């Protein structure tokens, strides 16, 4: 499935909580309802960032494994 | 009193431990779950300065120890600590201070009230004699920060997740973040994917329910997972799961049965886990779970 990605941010090798800080900075540059694509590391990043996104009202709409990372697409809330 | 007239076993029982410098003692203080008030900390500092050598040692079990106290000062130091309700700890073959993580009082992952459970266990069992040392830990969730699986009895907060398909957007997050791959995606009716929980693999951690963007993973049940027979030391052994998702009453019954079983059948200087290996885990589980 193809998505209309508005912005992409590569957070491979960016640890918590900086990965979420950078996620928020990227989200600040798009409008509500638009899509952000992120590359997140497996492990701690994947446990923390999606949950923090949920707590701030954004919606993860797709997650795909990509080697040691994941491609995560989130809709800004 | 001279050093050779001291009742070392009685002192050890209350956490006053003779150092290699025979006239000096380490005073192990009882802080359940590692909690102390600032008033207690101030008193500890005062006593350590007055009777110790101006420092404290933090033990591996969340305790505070005042080292280098001369035996002639032990009683005075103890009485002064008692004025702020600091009691002495324990050493030797008995139930030790209960450790706990902060649990649901502050932690976003915490599932159970670890502090209350730790205090209850402490009130019921602290310093009871056992064949060898006996350690209990209470950890709020399967992240296991309080290392429940390294203790003779480990209590762990736990949830049972359930997938409610109605709101699912098929994003695939749950399958990809479950730490034990306990969630499986399978084709459902009308071309829509369904998600299935493999209960044998699930460690009851709540990562799926906390993260699911559509709230399709919900908490079906909260409870306590009980581990028995964990130990570090010379022959380390992780705790074995006795039963999952116990309610508080079932937990209380099984902790009681486990401790009594060890007190009855454990050999001197044999840790609970090594007793379990000697007897056989299936036999022990059968004996303990009988009637539960």
Interface residues (C-beta under 8 A of the other chain):
Chain A: X46 X47 X50 X51 X53 X54 X59 X60 X61 X62 X63 X64 X65 X70 X72
Chain B: X169 X171 X172 X173 X175 X176 X177 X179 X207 X210 X211 X212 X213 X214
